[in-house]
Amino acid sequence: HQNYFGIDPKFGPVSLSIRREALEDRRNPSKFNYRIILRTGQLSTLRGSIVEDSVPSSSKHGTSQGIPLKEVLEFAVPELNIQILRLASSSPRVPDLLLQLDQQE
């Protein structure tokens, strides 16, 4: 699970949480899903998931590392300028910041 923060020129303050997880598919154990939560100061919280195989990428799908996160985000949230995102620290303050954004709705 990774959290990113930034200030987007279009959406204002944003946070993005993303998690890659294996799908329970007995026929294909190397299928993965990305769960994404996008919080902004202007929009409601957007939650969704995307199957790794649906993301166009020149990288190999289903590997232990996964495809580049940049490609996943450009496909899943094309309106967001992902260049502004910075990885959040593992500080105990991060959950508080996320909660504050959730309470703005």
C-alpha positions as CSV (number, residue, x, y, z in Angstrom):
1,H,0.0,0.0,0.0
2,Q,1.4,3.3,-1.0
3,N,0.2,6.9,-0.5
4,Y,1.1,9.9,-2.6
5,F,0.4,13.6,-2.0
6,G,0.6,16.6,-4.3
7,I,-1.1,19.8,-5.5
8,D,-2.6,19.5,-8.9
9,P,-3.2,22.7,-10.9
10,K,-6.7,21.5,-11.9
11,F,-7.8,19.6,-8.7
12,G,-5.9,21.4,-5.9
13,P,-4.5,19.3,-3.1
14,V,-4.7,15.6,-3.9
15,S,-3.8,12.3,-2.3
16,L,-3.7,9.0,-4.0
17,S,-3.6,5.6,-2.4
18,I,-2.8,2.5,-4.4
19,R,-2.4,-1.1,-3.6
20,R,-1.4,-4.0,-5.9
21,E,-2.9,-7.3,-4.9
22,A,-3.1,-10.8,-6.4
23,L,-6.5,-11.9,-7.6
24,E,-7.8,-15.2,-6.5
25,D,-8.0,-17.0,-9.8
26,R,-7.1,-20.7,-9.7
27,R,-6.7,-20.8,-13.4
28,N,-4.2,-18.0,-13.5
29,P,-2.4,-17.3,-10.2
30,S,-0.4,-14.5,-11.7
31,K,-3.3,-12.0,-12.2
32,F,-3.1,-8.8,-10.3
33,N,-5.5,-5.9,-9.5
34,Y,-4.7,-2.3,-8.5
35,R,-7.0,-0.7,-6.0
36,I,-7.0,3.1,-6.2
37,I,-8.4,5.8,-4.0
38,L,-8.1,9.4,-5.2
39,R,-9.0,12.2,-2.8
40,T,-9.1,15.8,-3.9
41,G,-10.1,19.1,-2.4
42,Q,-12.6,19.7,-5.2
43,L,-14.2,16.3,-5.9
44,S,-15.7,13.5,-3.9
45,T,-13.4,10.6,-3.1
46,L,-13.0,8.4,-6.1
47,R,-12.5,4.7,-5.5
48,G,-11.9,2.0,-8.1
49,S,-9.9,-0.9,-9.2
50,I,-8.3,-2.0,-12.4
51,V,-7.0,-5.4,-13.5
52,E,-3.3,-5.2,-14.4
53,D,-3.9,-7.0,-17.7
54,S,-6.1,-4.1,-18.9
55,V,-3.4,-1.5,-18.6
56,P,-1.6,-0.9,-21.9
57,S,2.1,-1.4,-21.2
58,S,5.3,-2.5,-22.9
59,S,6.3,-4.1,-19.6
60,K,5.4,-7.7,-18.8
61,H,2.2,-8.2,-16.9
62,G,1.9,-10.6,-14.0
63,T,5.5,-10.4,-12.7
64,S,6.4,-10.0,-9.1
65,Q,7.3,-6.3,-9.6
66,G,4.3,-5.4,-11.7
67,I,4.1,-2.8,-14.4
68,P,5.4,0.7,-13.8
69,L,3.1,2.6,-11.5
70,K,3.3,5.6,-13.8
71,E,1.6,3.6,-16.6
72,V,-1.2,2.4,-14.2
73,L,-2.0,5.9,-13.1
74,E,-1.8,7.4,-16.5
75,F,-4.4,4.9,-17.7
76,A,-6.6,4.9,-14.6
77,V,-6.7,8.6,-13.8
78,P,-5.6,10.4,-17.1
79,E,-6.9,13.8,-15.9
80,L,-4.5,13.9,-13.0
81,N,-1.0,15.3,-13.5
82,I,0.9,12.5,-11.9
83,Q,4.2,14.4,-12.0
84,I,3.0,16.4,-9.0
85,L,2.7,13.3,-6.8
86,R,5.3,12.6,-4.1
87,L,5.5,9.4,-2.1
88,A,4.2,9.9,1.5
89,S,6.5,9.1,4.3
90,S,5.7,6.3,6.7
91,S,4.9,8.9,9.4
92,P,2.0,8.2,11.8
93,R,0.6,11.6,10.6
94,V,-0.3,10.2,7.1
95,P,-3.5,8.5,8.2
96,D,-4.6,11.8,9.9
97,L,-4.0,13.7,6.6
98,L,-6.0,11.2,4.7
99,L,-8.8,11.4,7.2
100,Q,-8.9,15.2,6.9
101,L,-9.3,14.9,3.2
102,D,-12.1,12.4,3.6
103,Q,-13.9,14.7,6.0
104,Q,-14.0,17.6,3.5
105,E,-16.7,15.8,1.5
